[in-house]
Structure formats: C-alpha cells, structure tokens
Amino acid sequence: MTILLYQTDSYLKRFSAQVVSTLPECHAVILNRTAFYPGGGGQVPDEGFLETADSKYKVKRAKFIPEGIMHIIEERETLPASGSHVNGNIDWPRRYQAMRTHTAMHILCGVIFRDYGALVTGGNMQPLQGRMDFEFESMTSNLVSEIELAINAEVNNEREVRTRILPREEAFQIPDLIRTKINLLPDHIKEVRTVELVGLDLQADGGTHVKNTKEVGLIHISDYKSKGKINKRIYIELEPNP
C-alpha cells in the first residue's frame, strides 16, 4: 500500500517517492508514498506533477485502488519506469482552496449539528464552493441567515483543527463520530482518521484540512433549496483569498 503523506501533513507540497508499479492500461503509476489526495468524502482529487532528472509528467488526478494510490498521467507522456525515483509536486493553489472548502463544510456541519441536531444526508464540493444536505423539515431565509452568522462566528473564533489516526474500536467509542445518516466506513477499515475543530466538531474524515478555522475566510451561503420532505440543501461559497 502507498504511504499516505497527506494524512499527517496536509501542507506538504513536495515529496520524493519511488515508482513501485506502472499501469499502462490506465496510463498511471503507483508510488510507494504520496502527498496526492485521491479524492473521497466529497473532496476532489489532487492534480500536479511528477518529475525525474530529465522528465516532467502531468498528473491529471490521483485515485485510490486496492493496490495503493494511482497517479494518472496525461496520455501524451511516456510513463516513468517502475523502480525510478520521482519528485512529486502538488498543484498547491487548487489544493489549498480545497482544504479551506473542506474545513468550511465541517464548520457548517458542526454548527448545524450543535444548534439543530440535524444529520448530514449528502454533500459535495469543488475548490471554493460546496453543497451539503441536512435532515431539516423546513428551511427559511431567516434560518439561513442565522446559520451564516453562526458559521462565520466560528471562523472568527480561530478554532484549531487537529487530526488523529485511531484504532477503529477506540474511534467508535467517540459519541457522534459519524455525522452522516449512513455510516460510510467499510468494515475492513481497521484505523480511523478523525478531524477535530476543537470545541465545535469531531468527525471521522480522510480528507485534507487547514490548521485553523481562520484560514477558511468568509463563508457565504449562496443558495438553499428543498430536496425532499426532510432533506434540505445548503450551498456555500468562499472568497478566493481568505
């Protein structure tokens, strides 16, 4: 399996690694270690470059497969050879926007769970924008305004964001660790990574996040709509620079 460097350091922009196998049918390589996030939990996969002493390869996306993290290379480029050493470079501006957005989604989820007890029924995000669905019977403009004030108050509270990797049995002793309506963690996962917005939110999560809620910047609720009798959707947007 690929060592997942992003799980312990979301700010790692560059890293060295070795190609352990090539996948010509996917035009991809698997590395022994990587800082590329492969997507999941609504967060987009990373893009960037792999470099050898004499070549540079565009990584279109990273993707998780049972053998490790697959780095899909642009088709016009020859794959680096198995066993070769590469330096990885994350598309950092895009990644950092995704990190800010992911943390903003946790702020939204944490505030709504704390203040209204509503569970998440779905969600997705792109850098600087996202949407999340909640178990609300009704939603009004006044309620949305209250939520927007509350989530931006948590940005201004400058809450530290901490990550931990715990044995599954220990992690599931934490109350309300799973905030989604359905537990999406497969039984074969023996270690659980948690993300805590200290004093606000603690969830199982495998994505990348900023170190402090102040890095998120202003969160604007751009729209909301009903997606069912007890399913309401909230859309958020962030400023390009916090």
Sequence and secondary structure as in RCSB ss.txt:
>XXXX:A:sequence
MTILLYQTDSYLKRFSAQVVSTLPECHAVILNRTAFYPGGGGQVPDEGFLETADSKYKVKRAKFIPEGIMHIIEE
RETLPASGSHVNGNIDWPRRYQAMRTHTAMHILCGVIFRDYGALVTGGNMQPLQGRMDFEFESMTSNLVSEIELA
INAEVNNEREVRTRILPREEAFQIPDLIRTKINLLPDHIKEVRTVELVGLDLQADGGTHVKNTKEVGLIHISDYK
SKGKINKRIYIELEPNP
>XXXX:A:secstr
  EEGGGT TT  EEEEEEEEEETTTTEEEESEE     BTTB    EEEE SS EEEEEEEEEETTEEEEEE T
TS    TT EEEEEE HHHHHHHHHHHHHHHHHHHHHHHHH   EEEEEEETTEEEEEE  S   HHHHHHHHHH
HHHHHHTT BEEEEEEEHHHHTTSTT   BSS    TT  EEEEEEETTTEEEE  S   SBGGGG  EEEEEEE
E STT EEEEEEE S  
